[in-house]
Amino acid sequence: MNRPIIANELRGWRTYALIWCAAVVVSTVADTMGNVVSQGEASELSILTVFAQGLRNTVQLGAIFSMILGGLIISKEEDEKRIEFLLSHPVMRLEIGLAKLAALSLLVLFLNIVLLVTGIVVLEVLKSGAGYDVGAFLALWLSFVVLVCFFAAAGMLFSAFVTKGGVVVGFSIGISLILGVLNALKNVENELFRLVSYVSPYRYFDIHLILDTGRPDTAFLAGFIGISVVFIGASLILYRRREFAV
């Protein structure tokens, strides 16, 4: 693994990551507190449900963050005409791709750790005598991690076909928002619309199932981890074969 490339990527994206982490913290706290105010005093049995309901906007923020980052971390050198300099060094393309994947993974992990810490703090502040189901909270967090990593992998694959930074950002935001709208169709009293909602990855992040069972949906975890691995593998293969515009 090429540590200088990893370190350079982490330095280059740290401000971006910190801004989005701040947005995740604000969104999680604001939405949870908003639900507490609208629903009255959060009881011992409902506090985790209140938190989970406030997590919906955070999930979309995490998806947008990861998809944009996954796309730009691969394509930015070509877009900014720096790829020739990078390839002039004694490193293989696969080594570059793996280093960028490692940096992407660390940045996404950082976002997820921020959410984990934020969630623990919020729940500890709002809980009363009976506390909350720690296992269910961790199941929610793990499911969030897997979904966000899926969007990061999708961003990497998307960058194999689109190299312009503005296009990557625009499409990443647009795709995430459209998928959010499609997910909302599951609540519509129309069977066709409900079927269309299954196109959205958000549809499979079943908060109610996790809260009811106290554990993550293993089919969701296995399916999205598998798809993410396929996306990453395809991205690295395409990156090795790519004809760069220099």
C-alpha positions in Angstrom: 0.0 0.0 0.0 1.4 3.4 -1.0 1.3 5.4 2.2 2.4 8.8 0.7 -0.6 8.7 -1.7 -2.9 7.7 1.2 -1.6 10.5 3.4 -1.9 13.0 0.5 -5.5 12.1 -0.1 -6.4 12.3 3.6 -4.8 15.8 3.8 -6.6 16.9 0.6 -10.0 15.7 1.8 -9.9 16.5 5.5 -11.7 19.8 5.3 -14.5 18.2 3.1 -14.8 15.4 5.6 -14.9 17.7 8.6 -17.7 19.9 7.1 -19.8 16.8 6.3 -19.2 15.4 9.8 -20.4 18.6 11.3 -23.5 18.4 9.1 -24.1 14.9 10.3 -23.8 15.9 14.0 -26.1 18.9 13.5 -28.7 16.9 11.6 -28.7 14.0 14.1 -29.0 16.2 17.1 -31.5 18.6 15.6 -33.8 15.9 14.2 -33.7 13.9 17.4 -34.5 16.9 19.6 -37.2 18.0 17.1 -38.9 14.6 17.5 -38.6 14.8 21.3 -40.3 18.2 21.3 -43.0 17.2 18.9 -43.7 13.9 20.7 -43.3 15.1 24.2 -41.2 13.6 26.9 -39.2 10.6 25.4 -40.0 7.5 27.5 -37.5 4.8 28.3 -39.1 2.6 25.7 -39.3 5.2 22.9 -36.1 7.1 23.1 -34.3 4.8 20.6 -37.3 5.1 18.3 -37.1 8.8 18.5 -33.5 8.8 17.7 -34.0 6.3 14.8 -36.7 8.6 13.3 -34.3 11.5 13.4 -31.7 9.3 11.6 -33.5 9.4 8.3 -32.0 12.7 7.1 -28.6 11.7 8.4 -28.7 8.6 6.3 -29.2 10.7 3.1 -26.4 13.1 4.2 -24.0 10.2 4.7 -25.0 8.7 1.3 -24.3 12.0 -0.5 -21.0 12.5 1.3 -19.8 9.1 0.4 -20.9 9.0 -3.2 -19.4 12.4 -3.9 -16.1 11.4 -2.2 -16.0 8.0 -3.9 -16.4 9.7 -7.3 -14.0 12.6 -6.8 -11.2 10.7 -5.0 -10.7 8.6 -8.2 -11.3 11.2 -10.9 -10.0 14.5 -9.5 -6.4 14.0 -10.9 -7.7 13.6 -14.5 -10.2 16.4 -14.1 -7.5 18.7 -12.7 -4.9 17.6 -15.3 -2.5 16.1 -12.7 -2.7 12.4 -13.7 0.3 12.6 -15.9 2.5 13.7 -13.0 1.1 10.9 -10.8 1.6 8.2 -13.4 5.2 9.5 -14.1 6.2 8.1 -10.7 7.3 4.4 -10.3 3.8 3.2 -9.1 1.4 0.9 -10.8 -2.2 2.0 -11.5 -3.5 -0.7 -9.2 -1.4 0.6 -6.4 -2.8 4.1 -6.9 -6.3 2.8 -7.0 -5.8 0.7 -3.8 -4.3 3.7 -2.0 -7.2 5.9 -3.0 -9.6 3.1 -1.9 -7.8 3.0 1.5 -8.1 6.8 1.9 -11.8 6.6 1.0 -12.4 3.9 3.5 -10.7 5.8 6.3 -12.7 9.0 5.6 -16.0 7.1 5.4 -15.0 5.3 8.6 -14.3 8.6 10.3 -17.8 9.8 9.4 -19.3 6.7 10.8 -17.4 7.0 14.1 -18.6 10.6 14.4 -22.2 9.3 14.0 -21.6 6.6 16.6 -20.2 9.0 19.2 -23.0 11.5 18.4 -25.6 8.8 18.8 -24.2 7.6 22.1 -24.0 11.1 23.5 -27.6 12.0 22.4 -29.1 8.8 23.8 -27.1 9.1 27.1 -28.4 12.7 27.5 -32.0 11.8 26.8 -32.3 8.5 28.4 -34.0 8.0 31.8 -34.0 5.2 34.3 -34.7 2.3 32.0 -32.0 3.3 29.4 -32.2 1.9 25.9 -31.4 -1.2 23.9 -27.7 -0.9 23.1 -27.8 -3.8 20.8 -30.5 -2.2 18.7 -28.6 1.0 18.5 -25.4 -0.7 17.3 -27.5 -2.6 14.8 -28.8 0.7 13.5 -25.3 2.1 13.3 -23.9 -1.0 11.5 -26.7 -0.9 8.9 -25.9 2.8 8.4 -22.2 1.9 7.9 -23.0 -0.7 5.2 -25.4 1.6 3.4 -22.9 4.5 3.3 -20.1 2.2 2.1 -22.4 1.0 -0.7 -22.9 4.6 -1.9 -19.1 5.2 -1.7 -18.5 2.1 -3.8 -21.2 3.3 -6.3 -19.4 6.7 -6.5 -16.1 4.9 -7.3 -17.8 3.0 -10.1 -19.6 6.1 -11.4 -16.2 7.9 -11.7 -15.1 5.2 -14.1 -17.4 6.8 -16.7 -17.5 10.4 -15.6 -14.4 12.4 -14.8 -15.7 16.0 -14.5 -15.9 17.0 -10.9 -19.0 19.2 -11.3 -20.8 16.4 -13.0 -19.8 13.9 -10.3 -21.1 16.1 -7.5 -24.3 17.0 -9.3 -25.2 13.5 -10.2 -24.3 12.2 -6.7 -26.6 14.7 -5.1 -29.3 14.2 -7.7 -29.2 10.4 -7.6 -29.4 10.3 -3.8 -32.3 12.7 -3.7 -34.2 10.8 -6.4 -33.6 7.5 -4.6 -35.0 9.2 -1.4 -38.2 10.2 -3.3 -38.5 6.6 -4.7 -38.2 5.3 -1.2 -41.0 7.5 0.0 -43.3 5.8 -2.5 -43.5 2.8 -0.2 -46.0 4.7 1.8 -48.3 5.5 -1.1 -51.6 3.6 -1.5 -50.7 2.2 -4.9 -49.2 -1.2 -5.5 -47.2 -0.1 -8.6 -45.6 2.8 -6.7 -44.7 0.5 -3.8 -43.0 -1.9 -6.3 -41.0 1.1 -7.7 -39.8 1.9 -4.2 -37.8 -1.3 -4.2 -35.4 0.4 -6.6 -34.1 2.6 -3.8 -31.4 1.3 -1.5 -32.9 3.3 1.3 -35.9 0.9 1.0 -33.9 -1.9 2.5 -32.7 0.2 5.5 -35.6 -1.0 7.6 -35.5 0.9 10.9 -38.7 -0.7 12.2 -37.3 -4.2 11.7 -34.1 -3.4 13.4 -35.9 -1.8 16.4 -38.3 -4.8 16.6 -35.7 -7.5 16.5 -32.8 -5.6 18.1 -30.4 -6.8 15.5 -29.5 -5.9 11.9 -31.1 -7.5 8.9 -28.5 -10.1 7.8 -29.9 -10.2 4.2 -29.5 -6.4 4.0 -25.9 -6.6 5.3 -24.9 -9.5 3.1 -26.5 -8.1 -0.1 -25.1 -4.6 0.2 -21.7 -5.7 1.3 -21.6 -8.1 -1.7 -22.7 -5.4 -4.2 -20.2 -3.0 -2.7 -17.4 -5.5 -3.2 -18.5 -6.0 -6.9 -18.6 -2.2 -7.5 -15.1 -1.7 -6.0 -13.7 -4.6 -8.0 -15.2 -3.3 -11.2 -13.9 0.2 -10.4 -10.3 -1.0 -9.9 -10.4 -3.1 -13.1 -11.7 -0.1 -15.1 -9.2 2.2 -13.5 -6.3 -0.1 -14.6 -7.6 -0.1 -18.2 -8.5 3.5 -18.5 -7.2 5.8 -21.2 -6.5 9.0 -19.3 -6.9 12.4 -20.8 -3.6 14.2 -20.0 
